Each structure stands twice: as C-alpha cells, then as structure tokens.
C-alpha cells in the first residue's frame, strides 16, 4: 500500500523542547497542541479554524479537554487563539507562521530576480532560452570555425599542369602525390605546387612520374629521384663527379629543406656536396 502524499514533515525537536511557554502547560494540553500542529502541517498552513467541537475531533479529545487546553494556551501565550464572530476558533502557530513568511519572501525574491533579468534581456514569454536579445541593428560576431569544423580539402587533380605534363598518366601521379601530402597533414600550398610543377616540367613526363612514385613509396614529403634510376649508381640529377649516392641522413636533411622552402621539388643534386660540381 503506497504511503500517503504528506506522510512526512520536518519536525524540529529542539524548538519543541526549548519552548518555555509550552513547558508550563499540562501533558494533556501538550498532546492537544501536537495534534493541532500535525493537522496544520497536513493542510500546508500555519493555522487551523473551526468550532470547538470540530477542533476537538481533529485533536481526538473531548470538547472539555480542548476548552481546557485553549485556556492554557491563552494563559501561557503558547500560540494565538482567536475567537471569531461566527462561533469558530482560529489557532495560529507562530513558528509555522514565521516559516511561511520566510518561504513567501524567498519566492518573491526569486520572482523579482527573474523579472529583472527578463527586463534587461527582453521580456520573453514563457520559459524562453536565457540568451542576450540582439536587435536588428546589431550583428552576430564573427565566430571562427574550429579545426575539426573546417570543410574537407578539395579533391586533387584539378591543378593547371604544364603543357608537357598534361597527360592522363602524369595527372594521375600528381593527384596521388597531392593526396599523399594531405594524408601526411602537410598539404601543398599553391606556391609549392607551382614550384614543384616547374621543376617536374624540366625533368619531363616519364622522369617526373618515376620521381613521384619513388617519393610516395618511401613516404617522403619532398620529391626525389631514385639514385639507381640510370643504372650507374648515381642520381640522374647529379653531375657525375664520382661521389656516388648520398647517405640516408643527407636525404633526410634535404627533405627537411624541401619542407622548409614550401615543399618544392628537390633532387639529390641539390645537396650541398654536389653544388660545387655545378
């Protein structure tokens, strides 16, 4: 069986025991008082009104016991006992009356704060979102999109290619190179693309495609030719000074230089050890 709605109310035992006026009353009067207090709490009120017969039934005592208790309340000033013209009696708990006033004051203060907020930010009707009202003369501030909200990069392959590289085979290789750079989070800038295409145009189509495929296969971010491409153990970009291939460290430094200067097309011939031969 479910519990009744008002089955529990807070009762401050310290206040009950500390009331000096209530201590002076009889045990019977205190019993009547606690019955009346419980009735007030159930009614969500600070008072109860009725004839003495009705109040005695609420307190579960006889009419004479109720009358005796009311006389003690008046004598010791336990509560406010008011006799009305219509023959009814009103018993008011001062403690519950103070709590009622405090609750009403608190609600009024909250309502006043809400009203002030709506007056400042627009008198919206109902539970409008708590946001600043923007007039037509104002404009929303520019909000920079976050990195994750940036639109995806356009597909590769749409760049203007030199005339000697405008073949389907090179266009496919160039698209793969552009995609490779984007996957490594080092997308080519327009300036870098122009420099790389100019260098690749000097090499010619077959040599450029081979260099791109070789660089992608090694995971590089710069375009380098295979040093064994001409079968002589030297890069085709070298001057043939007999120094042979370059070390992995030199290649990494060259690749770093390529990244530092916009990702332009460099060959091992651009390394410092080969510049004097040119």
N, C-alpha and C positions, 0 to 999 in steps of 0.2 A: 504494500500500500504506500503510495507516494506521500512524502511529508507535505503538510500544508504550506502555502506560499510564505506566510510570515511565521515560520516555526522558530526562527532565531532572531534575537535582537541583542545588541550590545548593552550590557548592564554593568555599570561601574560600581563595584562593591565598595571601593574606598569612599566614594561620595556618599553611599548609603550609610556606611558605618560612621562617617565623620559629621553627619548632620546633627548638631546639638539639639535642635528643636524636636527632631524625631525621637531622640533618646529619651526625652521626658514623657513621651506618650506610653500608653499601656501596650501590652503584647497584642491585644485584640485590635487596637487602633492601627498598629504597625501592619498587622495582617490585612486589614481592610485597605490600607494605603498601597501595599504591594499589588493587591488585586486590581485596584484602580490604575496603577501605573502600567501594568501589563495591558489593560484594556486600551489605554491611551496609545501605547506603542503599536498595538494591532490596528488602531484607527489612523496611525500616522499623524497623530495630533498631540498637542500639548495640554488638552483639556477634555473633559467629559461632562455632558449635560443630560439631565433627566430628573424625573421626580425621585423622591427618596425611596419609593417602592422600586422603581426601575434601577436605581443605583445599588440598592441592597441586593437585588438579584444579580447584578453584574459582579458585586463583591462577594456573592454567595454567603450572605449573612442575613440576619433578621432586620426588620425595619428599626427596632430599638437599638441594635448593635451599631447600625450605620449612623443613627442620630447621635449616639454617644461618641463615635469616632469623629464625626464632623465637629462636635463641640470641643473635643480635644485639639483638633487641627486649628480651630479659631483661637483657642486659649494659648497655645504654644507657637502660633504663627508658622505652622508647618507648610501650609500652602494657601492659595487664595480660594476662599469659599464664598461664592456669590449666590444670594437668593434672588431669583428673578420674579417679576410681577406675575407671570403666568403659573406660578407654583412650582417651577423647576429649580434645580440647584446646579450650579456650574462649579466644578472643582478643577483648578488650574495648577499644574506642576511648574514651578518656577524654573527648575533645572531643564525640563523639556522645552520650556518657552525660550530660554537662552539659546539652546541648541538650534531651535527653529529659526530664530533671528539670525544666528551666525550662518546657517545654510542659505537663507534668503539673501543675505548680504553678499556671500560668496558668489551665488548665481548672478546677482545683479552686476557684480564687478566683471564677471566673465562676459556677460552680455554687452556691457559697456565697452570692453576692450575689442570685442568682435565688431561692434558698430563703428568704433573709431577706425579700425583697420579698413572696413569697407568704405568709410567716408574718404580715407586717403587714397585707396586703390580702386575706387569705382564701386558704386553701390550695386553690386551684383545681386541677383535674386537667387535664393536657394543656396545650396552648397556649391558655389562656384569655385573653380580652382584658385588657390591662393597665389596669383601671379600679378605682376605690375601691369596696370592698364596702359596701353600705348595708343596715343591719339593718332589721327590720320596725318598730322603734321610731322610726327616723328617717324623714324625708320629704324628697322631692326639693325643692330650692329653686325658687322661682318664677322662671321664665325669661320675660322679656318678649319677645314676638314682634317680629321686625324689621319695618321699614316694608313691605318687599316681601312679607312673610308675612301681612300683615293681610288679613282677608277683604274681598271686594269690597263696595262700598256697596249697600244695598238699592235696588231699582228705585223710581223716582219715581212719584208719582201716588197714593200711599196716605195723604196727609195729610188731616186733617179740615178741610174747607173751610167758610167762612161760608155761610149759607143762600142768600143772593142770588148766590153764585158756584158753587153745587153743580150746575153743568150740564156735560154731556159736553164742550162746546166749551172752557169755561174749564179743566176738568180736564186736557184735552189740552195747552192752552197752559201751564198750571202745570207739568206733567210735563216739557215741553220746556225751560222755564226752569230747573227743578231739574237736569236733565241738562246744560244749558249751563254752569251754575255748577260742576258736578262735573268737566266736561271742562276747565275752566279752573283746576282744582285749588283752588277756593275754595267748597267745599261749604257749603250753608246750614246754620246751626245751628238747633235748634228755636226758640230765641228770635227769630232773624232771620226765620224763616218766619212766626211769629206776627205780628210787626210788619208784614211786607210784606203778608200776607193782610188784616190790619186796614185798612191804607191802601188796598189794592185794593178792599176791600169798600165803602169810602166812595166810590170812583170809579164803581162799578157794573161789570157784566159786560163790556159792549162796550168801554168805555173802558179797563178793566184788560187785556183781551186785546190791544187795539191797542198799549198801552204795553209789554207783554211782548214782543210780536213785534217792535216797533220797537227795543227794547233788545238783543234777541238778534241782530237783523240788524246792529247796529253793534258787536257784540262787547263790550258793556258788562257790568259786574258789578253795576250798580245799575239799577233800573227807572225810566226816564224817558219822558215822553210826547213825541210829535212836536210841535214848536213850530208846525208848519203844519197841525195836525190840524183846527183850526176854520176854516181858510181865511182868517184875518185876520192871519197872520204873527206870531201870539203863541201861547204855550203856553196850553192850556185850563186849566192850573193857575195862570196869572197873574191879577193883579187888574186888568189893563187900564190900567196907568199910563202907557202911551205909550213905554215904554223899548224895545219891540221884543224881538228874540231875544237870546240870550246867545252869547258867544264860545265857541270850542272849549276855550280854557283854563279858562273858568268851568265848563264842563261836566265837564272832567276833574277839576277840584278838587272839584266836587260829588260826582262818582263816588267820589273818594278818601274824602270824608267819609262816603259811604254804606258803604264798606268799613270805615272806622274805627269806625262805630257798628253793626257787625254786619250790614251789607248790607241795611238797611231800605229801604223804598220811598220815594224822594225824587223830587220834580219840580223843574223849574227855578224854580218858585215858592218853593222852599225856599232859594234862593240869597240871600246877604246883600243884594244890590241890590234884592230885592223884598220884604224883610221889613218895611221901613218902611211900605209901602203897605198892609200888613195891620194 
